[in-house]
Amino acid sequence: MVARAVVDCALYEDGRRLPGDVELSQVLRRIGEAPGRFVWIGLYEPSAEQFAQIAAAFELHPLAVEDAVGAHQRPKLERYGDTLFLVLKTITYVEHDRVTATSEIVDTGEIMVFAGPGFAIVVRHGSAKSLVGVRKDLEAAPELLALGPAAVLHAVADHVVDQYLEVAEAFERDVEELESAVFSQERTDDSGRIYQLKRELLEFKRAVLPLGTPLQRLSEGSVPQVPGGIAAYLRDVADHHAQAKERIIALGELVDSILAASIGRLSLQQNTDMRRISAWAALAAVPTLVAGIYGMNFDTMPELRWTLGYPAVLLFIVTVCVFIFRAFRRNDWL
């Protein structure tokens, strides 16, 4: 039953993968055959029943097991005796032609890493990308892999944080596209698109920012399970995380500015439309006023029987309308 959830299970000694398949039932015995040997088990969305055998074999804490099986945890680092438990949120960029009011821009997943004496257990949930490439890259660096389970923890964290930077770069392209649309000559209402971008950016932010404290603890070298050689590499991961954090914060501020600019532009367009409507209403008021006066049908009215009265009134109306039209045009109301 456990095998269905296991992606890979391998033994490592002196930084090199031992040949042959490893049965979970034989893992503990084979680890004890040589000092410095450890097992790396990769699982994808195991159920409680599937994970129970592994949890019992390596004496994993029930609270950590519950988190690893149930997922939906925030990034954190916990220590249970000699075992470290690291939770990371993964971010996957969802490809799209353009941002819409309903676009899904990022998709989140989770990776949990147990690192203890003689074992590294990695559990993936959701859209978290396969770690096959991470395993191959680490196996190509035996001097690093020889440092034990902490090297696996570093490799996974480095992979996740590098994804943050890639997604941040893709996010910047979306923000630039939306910024160009807001300041284009074409009249568009981009409020819905901006709110969606802001919502997706908040999801990105919730995944990335809480990881800062765990990485800082790991990189300081104060965690006994993390040797000094790995702590140096983790400082580089923490630095990359800080870069991703800064870019996300800057993107958030830029999106807020774009939203404010969009709202301001809509207000300006509405004011411009109201001025034009008011100007045309003023032009229409002149003939309406004159026609209203001469339509009252009183017996004694000025120039009522004057032969040139009708063309004179028309000329008066045209003259006044032309004067008002030119005045409004000079003031950019028309």
C-alpha positions in Angstrom: 0.0 0.0 0.0 2.8 2.4 0.9 4.6 1.7 -2.5 1.7 3.5 -4.3 2.7 6.8 -2.7 6.5 6.3 -2.9 8.1 8.1 -5.9 11.6 7.0 -5.1 13.5 5.3 -2.2 17.2 5.0 -2.3 20.2 4.5 0.1 23.2 6.8 0.1 26.6 6.2 1.5 29.6 8.6 1.3 27.6 10.8 -1.1 26.8 8.1 -3.6 23.6 6.2 -4.3 23.8 2.5 -3.6 22.7 0.3 -6.5 19.6 -1.8 -6.5 16.0 -1.2 -5.4 15.4 -0.7 -1.7 12.4 -2.3 0.0 10.8 -0.2 2.8 10.8 -3.2 5.0 14.6 -3.5 4.7 15.5 0.2 5.1 16.3 0.3 8.8 18.4 -2.8 8.6 20.4 -1.5 5.6 20.9 1.9 7.2 22.5 0.3 10.2 25.0 -1.7 8.1 27.4 1.2 7.7 27.9 4.5 9.5 27.0 7.6 7.6 24.5 5.8 5.4 21.0 7.3 5.0 17.8 6.8 3.1 16.0 9.3 1.0 12.3 8.5 0.5 10.1 10.6 -1.8 6.3 10.4 -1.5 3.4 12.1 -3.3 0.2 12.8 -1.4 0.3 9.7 0.9 -2.8 8.8 2.9 -2.6 8.4 6.6 -2.6 4.6 6.2 0.2 4.7 3.6 2.3 7.0 5.7 1.8 5.1 9.0 4.4 2.4 8.3 7.1 5.0 7.5 6.1 7.1 10.5 6.4 4.1 12.8 9.7 3.0 11.4 11.4 6.3 11.9 9.5 7.3 15.0 8.1 10.5 13.5 6.2 12.8 15.9 2.4 12.4 15.5 1.8 16.1 15.1 4.3 16.3 12.3 2.8 13.2 10.7 -0.6 14.8 10.8 0.7 17.9 9.1 2.5 15.9 6.5 -0.6 13.9 5.6 -3.2 16.6 5.9 -1.2 19.4 4.3 -2.6 23.0 4.2 0.1 24.2 6.5 1.9 27.5 6.5 5.7 27.5 6.0 7.5 26.6 9.2 10.4 24.8 10.8 9.8 22.5 13.8 12.2 20.3 15.8 11.0 17.0 17.3 14.0 15.5 19.2 16.6 14.7 16.6 14.3 15.2 13.7 13.7 18.5 11.8 10.4 19.1 10.1 10.3 21.8 7.4 7.2 22.9 5.6 7.5 24.8 2.3 4.8 26.3 0.1 5.5 25.8 -3.6 4.3 28.2 -6.3 3.7 27.3 -9.9 3.0 30.0 -12.5 -0.1 29.2 -14.6 0.6 30.2 -18.3 -2.0 32.6 -19.8 -2.2 35.0 -22.8 -3.3 37.9 -20.7 -4.6 38.7 -17.2 -8.4 38.7 -17.0 -10.8 39.3 -14.1 -10.9 35.5 -13.5 -7.3 34.5 -14.4 -5.5 31.9 -12.3 -1.9 33.2 -12.2 -0.4 31.0 -9.5 -1.1 27.6 -8.2 0.2 26.5 -4.8 1.4 23.2 -3.4 3.3 22.0 -0.4 6.5 20.1 0.4 7.3 18.7 3.8 10.8 17.5 4.6 11.7 15.2 7.6 15.4 15.2 8.2 16.7 13.0 11.0 19.5 10.5 11.8 19.8 8.2 8.8 16.8 9.5 6.9 15.3 12.2 4.7 11.6 11.9 3.9 10.1 14.3 1.4 6.3 14.5 1.0 4.7 16.5 -1.9 1.2 17.8 -2.1 -0.8 19.5 -4.8 0.9 21.2 -7.8 4.4 21.0 -6.3 6.7 20.0 -9.1 8.4 16.6 -9.2 11.8 16.5 -7.3 13.3 14.0 -9.7 15.6 16.7 -11.1 16.6 17.8 -7.6 17.6 14.3 -6.7 19.7 13.9 -9.9 21.4 17.2 -9.3 22.3 16.3 -5.8 23.5 12.9 -6.8 25.8 14.7 -9.2 27.4 16.5 -6.2 28.6 13.6 -3.9 30.7 15.9 -1.8 27.5 17.8 -0.8 25.3 14.7 -0.6 27.9 13.1 1.8 26.8 15.7 4.4 23.7 13.6 5.0 20.0 14.3 5.2 20.6 18.0 5.8 21.9 18.2 2.2 18.5 16.9 1.0 16.7 19.6 3.1 18.9 22.3 1.5 18.4 21.0 -2.0 14.6 21.0 -1.7 14.6 24.4 -0.1 16.9 25.8 -2.8 14.6 24.3 -5.5 11.5 25.9 -4.0 13.1 29.3 -3.5 14.5 29.4 -7.0 10.9 28.8 -8.2 9.8 31.8 -6.3 12.3 34.0 -8.3 11.0 32.5 -11.6 7.4 33.2 -10.7 8.2 36.7 -9.5 9.8 37.4 -12.9 6.7 36.1 -14.7 4.5 38.2 -12.4 6.5 41.3 -13.4 5.7 40.7 -17.0 2.0 40.5 -16.1 2.2 43.7 -14.1 4.0 45.5 -17.0 1.3 44.4 -19.4 -1.4 45.7 -17.2 0.5 48.9 -16.6 0.7 49.5 -20.3 -3.0 48.9 -20.7 -3.9 51.3 -17.9 -1.9 54.1 -19.5 -2.8 53.4 -23.1 -4.9 55.8 -25.2 -7.6 53.2 -25.5 -10.5 53.7 -23.0 -10.7 50.5 -20.9 -11.8 49.6 -17.4 -9.1 47.4 -15.9 -10.2 47.4 -12.3 -11.3 43.7 -12.4 -8.0 42.6 -13.9 -6.0 44.6 -11.4 -8.0 43.2 -8.4 -7.4 39.6 -9.7 -3.7 40.3 -10.1 -3.6 41.7 -6.6 -5.5 38.7 -5.2 -3.1 36.3 -6.9 -0.1 38.3 -5.7 -1.4 38.1 -2.1 -1.5 34.3 -2.5 2.0 34.3 -3.7 3.0 36.6 -0.8 1.4 34.3 1.8 3.4 31.4 0.5 6.8 33.1 0.4 7.1 35.6 3.3 6.6 33.1 6.3 9.5 31.0 5.1 12.0 33.8 6.0 12.2 32.9 9.7 12.8 29.1 9.2 15.5 29.8 6.6 17.2 32.3 8.9 17.3 29.7 11.7 18.7 27.1 9.4 21.3 29.4 8.0 22.6 30.7 11.3 24.1 27.3 12.1 22.3 27.1 15.5 20.3 24.0 14.5 22.3 20.9 15.6 21.0 18.7 12.8 22.4 21.1 10.2 26.2 20.9 9.8 28.2 24.0 9.2 28.9 23.1 5.6 25.2 23.0 4.8 24.5 26.1 6.8 26.7 28.1 4.4 24.6 26.8 1.5 21.4 27.7 3.3 22.6 31.3 3.7 22.6 31.5 0.0 19.1 30.1 -0.1 18.1 32.7 2.5 19.6 35.4 0.4 17.6 34.3 -2.7 14.5 34.2 -0.5 15.1 37.8 0.6 15.4 38.8 -3.1 12.1 37.1 -3.9 10.5 38.8 -0.8 11.7 42.2 -1.9 10.4 41.7 -5.5 7.0 40.6 -4.2 6.7 43.6 -1.9 7.7 45.9 -4.8 5.2 44.3 -7.0 2.5 44.8 -4.4 3.3 48.5 -4.2 3.3 48.8 -8.0 0.0 47.0 -8.3 -1.5 49.4 -5.7 -0.2 52.3 -7.7 -1.6 50.9 -10.9 -5.0 50.5 -9.2 -4.9 54.1 -8.0 -4.0 55.3 -11.4 -6.8 53.3 -13.0 -9.3 54.7 -10.6 -8.0 58.2 -11.2 -8.1 57.7 -14.9 -11.7 56.6 -14.7 -12.6 59.6 -12.6 -10.9 61.9 -15.1 -12.8 60.2 -18.0 -16.1 60.7 -16.2 -15.3 64.4 -15.5 -14.4 64.9 -19.1 -17.6 63.2 -20.2 -19.6 65.4 -17.8 -18.0 68.5 -19.1 -18.8 67.6 -22.7 -22.4 66.8 -21.8 -22.7 70.1 -19.9 -21.3 72.0 -22.9 -23.7 70.4 -25.4 -26.6 71.1 -22.9 -25.5 74.8 -22.8 -25.5 74.9 -26.6 -29.0 73.4 -26.7 -30.3 75.8 -24.1 -29.9 78.9 -26.3 -32.3 77.9 -29.1 -34.6 76.3 -26.5 -34.8 79.5 -24.5 -35.4 81.7 -27.5 -38.0 79.4 -29.0 -39.7 79.1 -25.6 -40.0 82.9 -25.3 -41.5 83.3 -28.8 -43.7 80.4 -28.4 -45.7 81.9 -25.5 -48.3 83.4 -28.1 -49.0 86.7 -26.3 -50.7 89.4 -28.5 -48.2 92.1 -27.6 -44.6 90.9 -28.1 -41.6 92.8 -29.6 -41.0 92.4 -33.3 -44.0 90.0 -33.5 -45.1 91.3 -36.9 -41.6 92.3 -38.2 -40.9 90.8 -41.6 -37.2 90.1 -40.8 -38.0 88.8 -37.3 -37.7 85.1 -38.1 -34.4 85.2 -39.9 -33.1 87.7 -37.3 -33.9 85.4 -34.5 -32.3 82.5 -36.3 -29.2 84.6 -36.9 -29.1 85.5 -33.2 -29.3 81.9 -32.2 -26.6 80.8 -34.6 -24.3 83.6 -33.5 -24.7 82.9 -29.8 -24.2 79.2 -30.3 -21.0 79.7 -32.3 -19.7 82.0 -29.6 -20.4 79.5 -26.9 -19.0 76.6 -28.9 -15.7 78.5 -29.5 -15.5 79.4 -25.8 -16.0 75.8 -24.8 -13.5 74.6 -27.4 -10.8 77.0 -26.2 -11.3 75.6 -22.7 -11.2 72.0 -23.9 -14.7 71.2 -23.0 -15.5 70.1 -26.5 
